[in-house]
């Protein structure tokens, strides 16, 4: 018999989102424009924010994704097309 009340309890909330190919394509355009100097960092951030807000409906998870743009951008810059955002720390 298990007497530990914390044993094997599922976490309250885990987040997982598969980024759509359309979203990746749009984000890739921003990465390319930024790397070519066609837009500045602030403009790129606003575009990222808009693209991701169209993709992710949960405001808390959207904030997490935006807070990790550096990592997301590096995946896109490397040409990765199968990107999943996962947060499991709540």
C-alpha positions in Angstrom: 0.0 0.0 0.0 1.2 3.5 -0.9 0.9 5.9 2.0 2.8 8.8 0.6 0.1 11.4 -0.4 2.3 13.0 -3.0 3.1 9.8 -4.8 2.5 9.7 -8.5 0.2 12.7 -8.6 -0.1 14.3 -12.0 1.2 17.8 -12.3 -1.4 20.6 -12.2 -0.7 21.8 -15.8 1.8 20.9 -18.4 2.0 22.8 -21.7 2.7 21.4 -25.1 2.3 23.0 -28.5 3.3 21.8 -31.9 4.2 24.9 -34.0 2.3 24.8 -37.3 4.3 24.9 -40.6 2.6 28.2 -41.5 3.7 29.8 -38.2 7.3 28.5 -38.7 7.4 30.0 -42.2 6.3 33.4 -40.9 8.8 33.3 -38.0 11.5 32.3 -40.5 10.7 35.4 -42.6 11.3 37.5 -39.5 14.6 35.8 -38.7 15.8 36.3 -42.2 14.7 40.0 -42.3 16.5 40.6 -39.0 19.7 38.8 -40.0 19.8 40.8 -43.2 19.3 44.1 -41.3 16.0 44.8 -43.0 14.3 45.2 -39.7 15.5 46.1 -36.2 15.2 44.0 -33.1 12.2 45.8 -31.7 10.3 45.4 -35.0 11.3 41.7 -35.1 10.0 41.2 -31.5 6.7 42.8 -32.3 6.3 40.6 -35.3 7.2 37.5 -33.3 4.7 38.4 -30.7 1.9 38.9 -33.3 2.7 35.6 -35.1 2.9 33.6 -31.9 -0.3 35.2 -30.5 -2.1 34.1 -33.7 -0.8 30.6 -33.1 -1.1 30.1 -29.3 -4.4 30.8 -27.6 -3.4 30.3 -24.0 -2.1 33.7 -22.7 0.2 32.2 -20.0 1.8 29.8 -22.5 2.1 32.6 -25.0 4.0 34.6 -22.4 6.3 31.6 -21.8 6.9 31.2 -25.6 7.7 34.9 -26.0 10.0 34.8 -23.0 12.0 32.1 -24.8 12.3 33.8 -28.2 16.0 33.4 -28.3 15.8 29.7 -28.1 12.9 29.5 -30.6 14.7 31.8 -33.0 17.9 29.7 -32.9 15.9 26.6 -33.9 14.3 28.5 -36.8 17.7 29.9 -37.9 19.0 26.3 -38.0 16.3 25.4 -40.4 14.4 23.1 -38.0 10.8 22.6 -39.2 9.4 20.3 -36.5 9.3 22.6 -33.4 7.4 21.8 -30.3 7.2 24.2 -27.3 7.0 22.3 -24.0 6.7 23.7 -20.5 6.3 21.4 -17.5 7.4 23.4 -14.5 4.1 24.4 -12.9 
